Amino acid sequence: MNSLSRFVTSDGSRIMATIRKRGRSWQVQVRHVGFPTRSKSFASKAAAVAWAQARERDYVPIEDHAERPGGDSLTVAGLLQRYQTEVTALKRGYASENCRINNMLGHPIATVSVSNISSRHFAEYRNSRLKKVGADTVRRELTIFRHCFEIARKEWEVTMSKNPLHDIRFPAPGLPREERLSVVGTADLYREIEALRNKVIASVIVLAIETGMRRGELLSLRWKDVDLEKGTVRLLQTKNGRPRTVPLTPRAIEELSRIEKIGDSVFHVSSNAVHLCWNRIRVRAGLGGLRFHDLRHEAISRFFELGLSIPEVALISGHRDTKMLMRYTHIRPEDLSRKLSQLVGTGVILR
């Protein structure tokens, strides 16, 4: 079952969208002169048609010739928008990157023609952004620009002598966050967790502290990937795309055992609901600016304090870069001082 749609833009060029039924899915192909064929599959025909119509709008000429994609008039905005559609949309973390790119499109650099862009423009962009946001935010934005221009140069055949981002200095990474839960803070947090009416979110927070899993990893858990007898969970959807098996602490096993099994998912709650609830109990527990993601730092630091080795902690956290793993590790100097005193007392370390 095929349907063929033809759209004609105001400049007379033709756009062709073909929709085919393939098994249980609907496949769309959109062709336009001067652009690569774009395709995608959907569960319903309505979604396929909507996507095809959205791609039609991508090719509608912009009245302002300076912003029209193609030739010397192609702007940085044109590149970024195509990058959003063809690259960002396929990433696991597309939502946050899409929002970041939308902000970048509002900067004056987006109106500059690709044929006139230079390293100087991005150096000025870097300097102006550093006055408003942190170094890590600017690094992420420049990384998107760099990859966008590299894709344009190598895959989209956009004429440029070199990638203008290769010749500029990226800001140094910001200092790693060192927030840890104090003994009092931990007690206050667990008091608030126990008082939560939403026990599902309470379990999410406890497991974040016990396992070091990210919020998205926790919320993607399926019961078929949980093995309480072996004390492990298998994560299939991870940030780096590599599945991993996480060993569980006794407290984590106890928490998972208490959760009622309804359907395939372990947690029937949205990421935003967890975010909003965390902010409320964080304030009530007097934890200042502690973020939900800081619980991952807390868990990893605790693993090291328990005496686990770097390979063992990396297996749990999923870090493949030891340097990045160390950014997540914050050993308290006072704890290390007590440990040294104990070692001296037992004769392991001679005076």
C-alpha positions in Angstrom: 0.0 0.0 0.0 1.8 3.1 -1.3 0.8 6.7 -1.4 2.7 9.4 -3.3 2.5 13.1 -2.5 4.0 15.9 -4.6 4.6 19.3 -3.1 5.7 22.3 -5.3 7.5 25.1 -3.6 7.0 28.8 -4.6 10.3 28.7 -6.6 8.9 25.8 -8.8 11.1 23.0 -7.4 9.3 19.7 -6.6 9.2 17.8 -3.4 8.1 14.1 -3.5 7.1 12.2 -0.4 6.4 8.4 -0.7 4.6 6.6 2.1 4.8 2.8 2.1 3.3 0.1 4.5 6.2 -2.2 5.5 5.0 -4.9 7.9 3.6 -3.2 10.9 5.2 0.2 10.2 4.8 3.0 7.7 8.0 4.2 5.9 8.3 7.7 4.5 10.8 8.8 1.9 11.1 12.5 1.0 13.1 13.6 -2.1 14.0 17.1 -3.2 16.4 18.2 -5.8 19.7 19.3 -4.3 19.1 17.5 -1.0 19.8 13.9 0.1 16.8 11.6 0.3 15.4 11.5 3.9 13.4 8.6 5.3 11.9 7.5 8.6 9.5 4.8 9.9 6.4 5.3 12.0 3.9 3.1 13.8 0.9 4.9 12.2 0.1 6.4 8.8 -1.0 9.6 10.5 2.4 10.1 12.1 4.1 9.3 8.8 1.9 11.9 6.9 2.6 14.5 9.6 6.3 14.0 9.3 6.2 14.2 5.5 4.3 17.5 5.7 6.7 18.9 8.3 9.6 18.1 5.9 7.7 20.0 3.2 7.9 23.1 5.3 11.7 22.5 5.7 12.1 23.2 2.0 9.8 26.2 1.7 12.0 29.1 0.5 12.6 31.9 3.0 11.6 35.3 1.7 14.8 36.9 2.9 17.3 35.8 0.3 20.1 36.1 2.9 18.6 33.3 4.9 17.7 31.0 2.0 19.6 27.7 2.2 21.8 27.0 -0.7 25.0 28.3 -2.3 26.5 31.5 -0.9 23.3 32.4 0.9 23.3 29.4 3.3 23.4 30.6 6.8 24.6 29.1 10.1 21.0 28.9 11.1 20.3 26.8 8.0 23.0 24.4 8.9 21.8 24.1 12.5 18.2 23.5 11.5 19.2 20.7 9.1 21.5 19.3 11.9 18.5 19.3 14.2 16.4 17.3 11.7 19.0 14.8 10.5 21.4 14.4 13.4 20.0 15.6 16.7 16.6 13.9 16.1 18.4 10.5 16.1 20.2 11.0 19.4 19.0 9.5 22.7 19.3 12.9 24.4 17.7 14.7 21.5 15.3 16.8 23.7 18.0 18.6 25.6 20.2 19.1 22.6 17.2 20.4 20.5 16.5 23.0 23.2 20.1 24.0 23.3 20.2 24.5 19.5 17.0 26.6 19.6 18.8 28.9 22.0 21.9 29.0 19.7 19.6 29.9 16.8 18.7 33.1 18.6 22.3 34.3 18.7 23.4 36.8 15.9 26.0 34.3 14.7 23.1 32.2 13.3 22.4 34.9 10.6 26.0 34.8 9.3 26.5 33.3 5.8 28.5 30.0 5.9 30.6 31.3 3.0 31.7 34.3 5.3 32.0 32.5 8.6 35.4 32.3 10.2 37.1 31.3 13.4 36.9 34.9 14.5 33.1 34.7 14.6 33.2 31.7 16.9 35.8 33.3 19.1 33.6 36.3 19.6 30.6 33.9 20.2 32.6 32.1 22.9 33.7 35.3 24.6 30.2 36.8 24.6 28.5 33.6 25.9 31.1 33.3 28.7 29.8 36.5 30.1 26.3 35.0 30.4 26.7 31.3 31.1 29.2 28.8 32.5 32.2 27.4 30.7 30.6 23.9 30.4 27.6 25.3 28.7 29.8 27.1 26.1 31.8 24.0 25.5 28.7 22.0 24.8 27.4 24.7 22.3 30.8 24.9 20.6 30.9 21.1 20.3 27.5 21.1 18.5 28.8 23.8 16.2 31.9 21.8 15.5 30.1 18.6 14.7 27.5 20.4 12.6 30.2 22.0 10.4 32.1 18.7 10.2 28.9 16.9 9.0 28.2 19.7 6.5 31.7 19.6 5.1 32.0 15.8 4.8 28.4 14.6 4.2 26.4 17.5 2.9 29.1 18.7 0.5 28.9 22.3 1.8 31.8 24.1 0.4 34.3 25.3 3.0 38.1 25.1 3.1 38.1 23.8 6.7 36.0 23.6 9.9 36.2 27.1 11.5 35.8 25.5 15.0 39.1 23.7 14.6 41.2 26.8 15.2 39.6 28.3 18.3 40.2 27.5 22.0 37.4 25.9 23.9 36.9 27.1 27.5 38.5 24.9 30.1 36.0 22.6 31.8 34.4 23.9 34.9 35.3 22.6 38.3 33.5 19.3 39.1 30.6 19.5 41.5 31.7 18.3 44.9 28.3 18.3 46.7 28.0 15.3 49.0 25.3 14.3 51.5 26.4 14.9 55.0 25.3 12.6 57.8 22.6 15.1 58.9 21.6 15.8 55.3 21.2 12.1 54.6 19.0 11.7 57.7 16.9 14.7 56.6 16.6 13.4 53.1 15.5 9.9 54.1 13.0 11.5 56.5 11.4 13.4 53.5 11.5 10.3 51.4 9.6 8.3 54.0 7.0 11.0 54.1 6.4 11.0 50.4 2.9 9.9 49.3 4.3 8.9 45.9 6.2 5.7 46.9 7.3 5.2 43.3 9.3 8.4 43.2 10.6 7.6 46.7 12.0 4.3 45.4 13.6 6.1 42.4 15.5 8.4 44.7 16.6 5.6 47.0 17.8 3.5 44.1 19.7 6.5 42.6 21.7 6.8 45.9 22.2 3.0 46.1 23.1 2.2 42.5 24.5 5.5 40.9 22.1 5.0 38.0 21.0 8.1 36.0 17.4 9.2 36.2 16.7 8.1 32.6 18.3 4.7 33.2 16.2 4.1 36.3 13.0 5.1 34.5 13.7 2.9 31.6 14.0 -0.3 33.7 11.9 -3.3 32.8 11.1 -6.1 35.1 12.5 -8.7 32.7 15.9 -7.0 33.2 15.8 -7.2 37.0 17.2 -10.3 38.6 16.8 -10.1 42.4 18.2 -13.6 43.0 21.5 -12.6 41.4 21.2 -9.1 42.7 21.6 -7.3 39.3 19.8 -5.2 36.8 20.5 -5.1 33.1 20.5 -1.6 31.6 19.8 -1.5 27.9 19.2 2.2 27.5 22.3 4.1 28.6 23.8 7.5 27.9 26.8 6.0 25.9 24.6 3.5 24.1 26.4 0.5 25.7 24.3 -1.8 27.8 25.7 -2.7 31.2 24.8 -4.9 34.2 24.6 -3.1 37.6 25.1 -5.0 40.8 22.7 -4.2 43.6 23.3 -3.4 47.2 21.1 -5.1 49.8 19.2 -1.9 50.3 18.5 -1.7 46.5 17.3 -5.3 46.4 15.0 -4.6 49.3 13.6 -1.4 47.6 13.0 -3.2 44.3 11.3 -6.1 46.2 8.7 -3.7 47.7 7.6 -2.3 44.3 4.3 -3.6 43.0 4.7 -5.2 39.5 2.3 -3.5 37.2 3.1 -4.1 33.5 6.6 -4.4 32.0 8.0 -1.1 33.4 9.4 -1.0 36.9 8.5 2.7 37.3 5.3 4.3 35.9 6.3 7.9 36.4 7.6 10.6 34.1 11.1 12.2 34.3 9.6 15.6 34.9 7.5 14.3 37.8 10.7 13.0 39.4 12.4 16.3 38.8 9.6 18.4 40.4 9.3 16.1 43.3 13.0 16.1 43.9 13.1 19.9 44.0 10.3 20.0 46.6 11.9 17.5 49.0 15.4 19.0 48.4 14.1 22.3 49.8 12.3 20.7 52.7 15.4 18.7 53.6 17.5 21.8 53.5 19.9 20.4 50.9 20.6 23.7 49.2 21.4 23.3 45.4 21.9 19.6 45.5 20.7 18.2 42.1 19.2 14.8 41.4 22.2 14.0 39.3 24.4 14.7 42.3 23.0 11.5 43.8 25.1 9.7 41.2 28.2 11.5 42.5 27.2 10.4 46.0 26.8 6.8 45.0 30.1 6.6 43.1 32.0 8.2 46.0 30.4 5.7 48.4 31.5 2.8 46.3 35.1 4.0 46.5 34.7 4.5 50.3 33.6 0.9 50.5 36.9 -0.1 49.0 35.9 -1.0 45.5 38.6 -0.7 42.8 38.4 1.7 39.8 37.5 -1.2 37.4 34.7 -2.3 39.8 33.2 1.2 40.2 33.5 1.8 36.4 31.6 -1.4 35.8 28.8 -0.1 38.0 28.8 3.5 36.7 29.4 2.7 33.0 32.3 5.2 32.7 34.8 4.2 30.1 37.0 7.2 30.8 38.9 7.0 34.1 39.3 10.8 34.1 35.6 11.4 33.9 35.0 8.8 36.6 37.3 10.8 38.9 35.2 13.9 38.3 32.3 12.0 39.8 34.3 10.9 42.9 34.5 13.1 46.0 36.2 11.4 48.9 35.8 13.4 52.1 39.3 14.4 53.5 38.1 13.9 57.1 37.0 10.3 56.2 40.4 9.6 54.7 42.1 11.0 57.8 40.1 8.6 60.0 41.0 5.7 57.7 44.7 6.6 58.0 44.4 6.7 61.8 42.9 3.3 61.8 45.6 1.9 59.6 48.3 3.4 61.8 46.5 1.9 64.9 46.4 -1.6 63.4 50.1 -1.4 62.3 49.4 -1.5 58.6 51.1 1.8 58.3 54.2 2.3 60.5 54.6 5.6 62.4 
